[in-house]
């Protein structure tokens, strides 16, 4: 997996909206954060555009992202927010120049479309907070993004008493992102190969039976059969029907992998949570899980 060049003082970072619309004011915290790190924000043309819920038409969003991809002076592209819409433009994008002169693509949630597609091409990306969320993020979340962009390795160790954790040690390439997006990409050219890899998943605002539907579909597509390990981040603001589903989101995930033997860690600080730590997807990592602690280390 190819590692794009790490950033240095004075580098330019493109800010674009690939999905839901966003105003320039909503980017302010993210812009100030980049400036505090010595980076130069470059605001894309999609910021402030509106086409119903989207940040401009599919064509406008694709062209804005393409411009940032092709500009050799832009060293990273930080997606402004998620929502829905990135999958509508992914097949319009040309990664020819990106392959020659790679750069970091950063974001989470709907940006999982880009993570998965770029990983199929063979390049690392950063699953991390986005400008719209910076105001609510912890200092640890913001620091981990800076470390990831500048080539330092954050330490991911946390205490846990979650009885669902399956202890063990595993090594493999870290892949994944938002469960709903991974589910929606099954059968497409952007679908992930998870064999021998550490699969990370998280989600937000879903009904519990939807979670079950999605993990069962991943299982039927063979995406859970041969993982080296699994890391589960935030399963945030889940919903239930009048007749209860009978399991939590974490229990649903564990049920889907009950016949597998790989280690599984829950409550990882990433996803739709304030403490959304940055993960360099595509990296070789080692996870260690015991009854009281989980650690993830880059190799």
C-alpha positions in Angstrom: 0.0 0.0 0.0 1.5 3.3 -1.1 2.0 6.1 1.5 1.4 9.6 0.1 4.0 12.2 1.2 3.5 13.5 4.7 2.8 17.2 5.1 5.2 19.9 6.1 4.9 23.5 7.2 3.4 25.7 4.4 1.7 22.9 2.5 -1.7 23.5 1.0 -4.8 21.6 2.0 -7.9 21.5 -0.2 -11.3 21.8 1.4 -14.2 20.3 -0.7 -17.7 19.1 -0.2 -18.4 15.7 -1.9 -21.8 15.2 -0.4 -24.1 17.4 1.7 -24.0 21.2 1.3 -22.0 23.3 3.8 -21.4 27.1 4.2 -18.0 28.8 4.5 -18.9 29.8 8.1 -19.2 26.2 9.1 -15.6 25.6 7.9 -14.2 28.3 10.2 -13.0 26.0 13.0 -11.4 23.6 10.5 -9.7 26.5 8.7 -8.3 27.9 11.9 -7.1 24.5 12.9 -5.1 24.0 9.7 -3.6 27.5 10.0 -2.5 26.7 13.6 -0.6 23.8 12.2 1.2 26.0 9.7 -0.9 24.7 6.7 -2.6 26.7 4.0 -6.3 26.1 3.5 -7.6 26.2 -0.1 -11.4 26.5 -0.2 -13.0 24.6 -3.1 -15.8 25.9 -5.3 -18.4 23.5 -3.7 -18.3 25.3 -0.4 -21.5 27.4 -0.3 -23.0 25.7 -3.4 -26.5 24.2 -3.0 -28.5 21.7 -5.1 -31.2 20.6 -2.7 -29.3 18.8 0.1 -26.1 18.5 -2.0 -23.1 20.9 -2.2 -23.9 21.6 -5.9 -24.7 19.1 -8.7 -23.0 15.8 -9.1 -20.9 17.4 -11.9 -19.9 20.4 -9.8 -18.9 18.2 -6.9 -16.9 15.8 -9.1 -15.2 18.7 -10.9 -14.2 20.4 -7.6 -12.7 17.2 -6.2 -11.0 16.5 -9.6 -9.4 19.9 -9.5 -7.9 19.3 -6.1 -6.8 15.8 -7.2 -5.0 17.2 -10.2 -3.4 20.2 -8.6 0.2 19.3 -7.6 0.3 22.1 -5.1 -2.5 20.5 -3.0 -0.9 18.0 -0.6 -4.1 16.8 1.1 -7.8 16.9 0.4 -9.9 17.4 3.6 -13.6 16.6 2.9 -15.8 19.2 4.6 -18.6 17.0 5.8 -20.4 13.7 5.1 -24.1 13.1 4.7 -24.8 11.4 1.4 -23.6 11.9 -2.1 -20.0 10.8 -2.6 -21.0 7.6 -4.2 -22.8 9.6 -6.9 -19.5 11.1 -8.1 -17.0 8.4 -7.5 -17.2 6.9 -11.0 -16.7 10.4 -12.6 -13.3 10.8 -10.9 -10.0 10.2 -12.7 -7.2 9.1 -10.5 -4.5 9.0 -13.2 -2.6 12.1 -11.9 -3.3 11.0 -8.3 -1.4 7.7 -8.9 1.6 9.6 -10.2 1.5 12.3 -7.5 -0.5 10.9 -4.5 -1.9 13.0 -1.7 -3.8 12.4 1.5 -7.6 12.1 1.3 -9.1 12.8 4.7 -12.6 12.3 6.2 -15.0 9.8 7.6 -18.7 8.7 7.3 -19.8 9.2 3.7 -16.1 9.7 2.8 -15.7 5.9 3.3 -16.6 5.7 -0.4 -13.3 7.4 -1.2 -11.4 5.4 1.3 -12.6 2.1 -0.2 -12.1 3.2 -3.8 -8.6 4.6 -3.2 -7.6 1.5 -1.3 -8.5 -0.7 -4.3 -6.1 1.5 -6.3 -3.4 0.8 -3.6 -3.1 4.0 -1.6 -3.4 4.9 2.1 -6.0 7.4 3.3 -6.9 9.0 6.6 -10.2 8.2 8.4 -10.6 11.3 10.6 -12.7 14.1 11.7 -13.9 16.8 9.2 -14.1 20.6 9.4 -17.8 20.6 10.3 -17.1 18.5 13.4 -13.9 20.1 14.7 -15.6 22.4 17.2 -17.0 19.3 19.0 -13.9 17.2 18.8 -11.6 16.4 21.7 -8.0 17.6 21.8 -6.9 14.0 21.3 -9.0 13.7 18.1 -7.5 16.8 16.6 -4.0 15.9 17.7 -4.2 12.5 16.2 -5.1 14.0 12.8 -2.2 16.3 13.0 0.1 13.4 13.9 -1.2 11.3 11.0 -0.8 14.1 8.4 2.7 15.0 9.5 3.9 11.3 9.7 3.9 10.6 13.4 2.2 7.5 14.9 -0.5 8.1 17.4 -0.7 5.7 20.3 -4.1 4.0 20.6 -4.5 2.3 23.9 -7.6 2.4 26.1 -9.0 0.6 29.1 -12.2 -1.4 28.6 -14.4 -3.6 30.6 -16.7 -4.6 27.6 -17.5 -8.2 28.0 -18.1 -8.6 24.3 -14.4 -8.1 23.5 -12.8 -11.2 22.1 -9.2 -11.2 23.4 -6.3 -11.9 21.2 -3.5 -10.5 19.0 -3.6 -9.9 15.3 -1.7 -8.2 12.5 -2.9 -6.9 9.2 -3.8 -4.0 7.0 -6.3 -1.7 8.6 -9.3 -1.1 6.3 -13.0 -0.1 6.7 -15.0 2.9 7.8 -18.7 3.5 8.0 -20.8 0.3 8.0 -23.6 1.7 6.0 -21.3 2.7 3.2 -19.3 -0.5 3.2 -22.7 -2.3 2.9 -23.8 -0.1 0.0 -20.5 -0.7 -1.9 -20.8 -4.5 -1.9 -20.7 -5.9 -5.4 -19.2 -2.6 -6.8 -15.7 -1.9 -8.1 -15.2 0.0 -4.8 -16.0 -3.0 -2.5 -13.2 -3.9 -0.1 -11.2 -7.1 0.1 -11.0 -7.8 3.8 -9.2 -11.1 3.8 -6.3 -11.2 6.2 -7.0 -7.6 7.3 -8.1 -5.7 10.4 -11.7 -4.4 9.6 -12.8 -1.2 11.3 -16.5 -0.3 11.4 -18.7 2.4 12.9 -22.1 3.9 12.3 -24.6 6.5 13.3 -28.4 7.0 13.5 -29.5 3.5 12.3 -32.2 1.2 13.4 -30.9 -1.9 15.0 -32.5 -4.2 12.5 -30.7 -2.2 9.8 -27.4 -2.9 11.6 -28.2 -6.6 11.5 -29.2 -6.5 7.8 -25.9 -4.8 7.0 -23.5 -7.1 8.9 -25.4 -10.2 7.6 -24.9 -8.9 4.1 -21.2 -8.3 4.7 -21.0 -11.9 6.0 -22.9 -13.2 2.9 -20.4 -11.4 0.8 -17.5 -13.1 2.5 -16.2 -9.9 4.1 -16.3 -11.3 7.7 -15.1 -14.8 7.1 -11.3 -14.3 6.7 -10.6 -11.1 8.6 -7.5 -11.1 10.8 -9.3 -9.0 13.4 -12.1 -6.5 13.9 -12.2 -3.1 15.6 -15.6 -1.5 16.3 -15.9 2.2 16.9 -18.9 4.3 17.8 -22.3 2.8 17.3 -23.9 6.1 18.0 -27.6 7.1 18.4 -29.1 3.8 17.4 -32.9 3.4 17.2 -35.3 0.6 17.9 -38.8 -0.3 16.7 -41.9 -0.5 18.9 -41.3 -4.2 19.1 -37.7 -4.4 20.4 -35.0 -6.0 18.2 -33.6 -7.6 21.3 -29.9 -6.9 20.9 -27.7 -3.9 21.0 -25.6 -2.9 18.0 -22.5 -4.3 19.5 -24.3 -7.6 20.3 -25.5 -7.7 16.7 -22.0 -7.3 15.4 -20.6 -10.0 17.7 -23.4 -12.4 16.7 -22.4 -12.0 13.1 -18.8 -13.1 13.8 -19.5 -15.6 16.5 -18.3 -18.5 14.3 -15.0 -16.7 13.5 -12.0 -16.9 15.7 -10.3 -13.5 15.2 -10.0 -11.0 18.0 -12.6 -8.3 18.3 -12.4 -4.9 20.1 -15.4 -2.7 20.9 -15.6 1.0 22.0 -12.7 2.1 19.9 -12.4 5.9 19.9 -13.3 6.6 16.3 -16.4 7.3 14.3 -19.4 9.5 15.0 -18.1 10.4 18.5 -16.4 13.5 19.8 -13.2 11.6 20.5 -12.9 10.6 16.8 -9.2 9.6 16.6 -7.6 9.5 13.2 -6.8 6.2 11.6 -4.4 5.8 8.6 -6.3 3.2 6.7 -4.2 0.9 4.5 -1.5 0.8 7.2 -0.1 -2.4 8.7 -1.2 -2.5 12.3 -1.2 -4.9 15.3 -4.1 -5.1 17.7 -3.8 -6.5 21.2 -7.0 -7.2 23.2 -7.2 -8.5 26.7 -9.9 -8.4 29.4 -9.0 -4.8 30.5 -7.2 -3.1 27.7 -7.1 -2.6 23.9 -4.2 -1.3 21.9 -3.6 -0.6 18.2 -0.1 0.0 17.0 1.2 0.9 13.6 4.0 -1.4 12.3 
